[in-house]
Amino acid sequence: MIRSVLLAAWPLIALGAGTSVAAAELGHPRSGQAVAIVEEVSGVAVGIERLDLLREGEIVDLGEDGRIVLGFLQSCWQDSVWRGQVTVGAQQSRVDGGSLIRRRVECDPTGNLETATGKASGRRKSAESGAPGSPEPDIVLFGRSPIVLLPGPGQTLVIERLDGTAKPVRNEATGDRLDLADHGVVLATNGLYRAAAGGAVVVFRIDLLAESGRTPAAGRLLVLR
Amino acid sequence: MRVLRTLGALAVLLATAFGQAWAREPPTAPILRIETGTHGADVTGLAADADGRLIATSSYDRTVRLWSLADRGARPKILRVPIDLDREGILYTVALSPDGRRVVTAGWTGEGDGDWSLYVFDAASGRMERRIPDLPHRVVTLAFSKDGRYLAAGLKAGHGLVVFNAEDWSVAARDADQSDDIPSLDFAGDGRLVLVSLDGTISLYDAAFRRRHRIAAPGGGKPAIARFAPDGGLVAIGHLDAPRVDLLDAGDLRLVDSADTRGIDKGFIALAWSRDGNFLYGAGLYERGGRNPIRRWGGGGRKQPRDIPAATSTVTHLVVLKDGGLAFATAGGAFGVLDAQDRVAWERRPQAADFRDQQDTLRVSEDGGTVEFSFERFGTAPVRFSLAEKSLTVDVTSGPRLDAALSDVPEIDIADWRHTKRPTLGGRPLPLKPHETSISLAVAPGRKSFVLGTDWRVIGFGADGVERWSVRAPGMAWAVNVAPNGRFVVAAFGDGTIRWLRLDDGGETLALYPHADGRRWVAWTPSGYYIASAGGDTLVGWHVNRGRESQGDFFTVSRFRDIYYRPDVIEKILGTLDEDKAIRRGDAETGRTPERRPLAALLPPVVSILSPADGTSIAFPQVTIEYEVRLSTNEPIKAIHIRADGRPIAEIGHGIDSGGATTRGQIDVYVPRRDSVIELIAETGHGIPSEPATVRLIWDGPAMDTKPSLFVLALGISAYRSPELKLQLAAKDAEDFADAIVRQEGRAYRRIVRRTVTDAGATAAAVREALEWFATTPTSRDIGILFMAGHGVDDPQGRYFYVPQEVSPEDAMTQGISYLEIRRSLSRVAGRVFFFLDTCHSGAVWGRPTGSALDVSRIVNDLGSPEEGVVVFASSTGRQVSFENVEWGNGAFTKAVVEGLNGKADFFGNGYVTTAQLDAYVSDRVPKLTGGRQTPATGKPVNADFKLIHLN
């Protein structure tokens, strides 16, 4: 069971023109900021579901048969925990009474952080979509099927290829998050894309060695908020 | 002296009578061994697989090493046979199966009640597959048949030949009809076998191992080496006792020709044919112009020779490699490879000091605490080691007076003691064992006793010539001396150690191993309490036998640092002459709880990586690591840590089910998109980490195209609130260091984030906040650099504290920033991390007994260990003080570092500075700036070299 309130609105990774970004200082997430994404969860953990974002200090009680996989946004650690109690840290979890496998996955935390604070030049370029030439990507994704967090529920996500010809991908979301792996969307490796929804825009590149499917979430997370 | 060394190489050919018979099971108590990564004694065997990818060497140092040609022997796999404190485990030979999968070794191995053993190892895992027992005598030489089906063993003392089926190790053939040692045998491609015996005969067997011919060696001497030509038409024979190489018809052993050995005055003990049979290579006991050349004959051994100046000691073995290169091994412990053009491509030499001819160089202070010696033969360029200062220095002008050994005194008339078998006292022979050679002599200051060093022992004699005691020497006792206080014998041995023995009974109290690099050293007591320089505590470790049927384990003393790193004990050892007393006093003074657990109860687990294999090429960063963890005690596994180039990439922890003594598992990890070294380290509940298991992965995929960011935190305090702590340049050092780093923006790093915390801003709270920022800000792709300048101090237990600006000397150990806090910050940095430590500005501020003098070596060793993976640059070693000088504008260390970063460390003009280059520059520059009074120290994990700075 989760002991603290789950994030309703999380300020860490907000992206896109016109989006108000909480003043997350470049650096480690402050207390209260989202630090990890739930990649998988099963068992008795109540009130927590896949693709939720967790804050530092939150505690998840997995009981005797629960399991959770957390992807940490800044450190790129992926913690798989069985049983026991998980305390979410800024960069990794602390586990009491359970089993843990922790591994560093491929992700672009700087891209997330820079876009979150509006310091990335790529973001400005991406916002100025009419600028000539290919813009620099705001972030590199290490999976070919992004997880997209939308500005709000029920919005349409449009992904266009910027360095080649391909039919834009359109997805209508019912909630505020989409795992494109669940929708069969597989983008091209080394492709440069622009994703837009609800007025938010982000330019991203798919890594040359990215794989399709449910690869680690921290490596394919795209935030459009 | 070279002759003596050569004779050592040939000891395999000679009978010796010394020591006790070995019990059936090897001793269970851990045994201290030196381990520098190369052989520490004569290389006695050399073999290559058919593809020339892998080379095996055996040594008197009781190890077999497997060298990969792909990495030029950079990371040999070490196979350890069961050993004891006597001769068990001394290896005479090694064979490698043609497919490179099996290694067989033997020598003084598996001694039982009149029987001996061979050991068979799996080359990939390093495990001993089996012991082959019941051999009637020791094996001198081994060889696999070219098809790998048979293994032939030549035995000592007339016990002849045994051929094994390599499939099931059953005996395929025997020939006991030999009357002396068989030093060499060889298979032809068609299965014929030739062997030579020191009884002067050469025997030829057919493929069914029936002896077809036996002849007396041409010239009537002792044949030492036999090698079939690749086409099987000729056999080349080298002779031990004559400069002679004969070419015999391989059908009937008829003498066909002899190679040109003009200019050579001693025998040939190594031969090898080139793959095409055009060239014959030979080497042996001779030397020319101070070197030991390899002779090469063209025309199948019949044309004029050419000498290749390859080695600097007797070449004992030669093996031709598939690509046309040639591997060679020497009696001096070196092993190297010539390329196809006969140039030395690479060589791995012993890392020990060469104490030959240093009887007059070895000098000792009154109390025995300072010794002077040289790393080089004949005593050129002497250095000093000071136990009190915990330093090894080239400065031999300051410090206490040192005395050379007394040897020529009227009261005791000893003659003929230099390199003879018949030293005399008053004209009467001193009692030595048969074949034992006297090498060194020291008369005690009271002139009532003397000490003789021999090739086997150190012997204490009364002035009457009666032996009072003798102790086994770990190598030839090249030099002995007696401290002027008359309490210690100080002896320099052939294994590169200097040992302090009690003059009363010869009991060892302390040993020192100074590494040949002149920087690293370690000193230890018989129980393993030690002190070490930065990087020194991996030079010695514990060999742990696991019975007769298994390979031994090895744990460096650094594994047990928290318990056995005891400068306080070492300081007391020469005063107490008794280790137990020194420990008790040390415990009492430092408030430590006495450690009652035996070392065997603390042994960490042993980790192996089952796959991928070492040197595997990958083109995708996700890799499945299969591993095995074997427990050494009943303590369950607490965690398994996986690192790439020293930084964490995965961890398996909390509640691991050990599943018994051995656990296997696998984990998918992401590795860096570059060549990398992956390490696994297991930890049990008692917190002592395993030795890392490593594999090298070769990146064959596209490179990552994004540059990292660099985060630098520079802390420097000059303006302490307490006037007595005031420094001149520490804050400026921090600023200047950060400035040098910031110049990198846009070059190697896409962004540099600089933070300096200095002087009044460097309160304890501010430093802690900055360390937290440093720990949590860099991402896994980034670089973190921490620089600290100012005052540091150790508490009486040797725990370090960095002194913040407002903290007084009295409160430093309660309000300072503890080493544990600093380590916690460094270990949490996600990316690569570097630590520059310049906090030894004045240990004298604290002095004793308030706090012990700052000992930075432990910090360097701890952070630079595989578990922490931090690259550490420290301003000084041991108890040295760091110097600053207004004329320099910086402290000596920072000045050298900044110079190096600004380009002076780019020795090759490549436009970048690596960490290794910076280390080399700073190591050279700081002693020059300070007149040898300050020596920086570096600690770094495996594969830690990194292009830190780009100059353009």
Interface residues (C-beta under 8 A of the other chain):
Chain A: L26 G27 H28 Q74 S75 C76 R83 G84 A90 Q91 V95 G97 G98 S99 L100 I101 R102 R103 R104 V105 E106 C107 D108 P109 T110 L113 V140 L208 L209
Chain B: F620 P621 I642 P648 I649 A650 E651 I652 G653 H654 G655 I656 I667 D668 V669 Y670 R673 G701 P702 T706 S709 V753 E772 W773 T776 T777 T779 S780 R781 D782 R828 A830
